[in-house]
Amino acid sequence: MTMTQRRRGVHVTANPRQGVRVQRSTESALRQTGAGRIALPLSVSQNGAGIGDAELVMTCEAAAELYAELGQALADAGHPAARGETPCP
C-alpha cells in the first residue's frame, strides 16, 4: 500500500506509482547490529521513483512482538503460512 497526502488526511492506495511507499528491501538481508538489535532493511519510493534506503532497527523483544503480531494477522486472514504450509506455490 502507498500513502498519499491530501488536504483532509492520508489516502491509502495499492498503486506503487502514487504516493510514498516504504517496503522491505530486496537488496539487503535482515541482519543483527553490533548492539545485538535486529535491522530490517527498507526501501522508500515516491510516485514510483526510489528516494532512499532505511532500516527499521528493533530490540529482540520488539522483533519477537512483531513476529507474534504478524503470525496472528496471517492466522486471522486464514493464510496457509500461519498453519506452517508453504506460503506461495
Buried (B, 14 or more C-beta within 10 A) or exposed (E): EBBBEEEEEEEEEEEEEBBBBBEEBEEBEEEEEEEEBBBBBBBBBBBEEEEEEEBBBBEEEEBEEBEEEEEEEBEEEEEEBBEEEEEEE
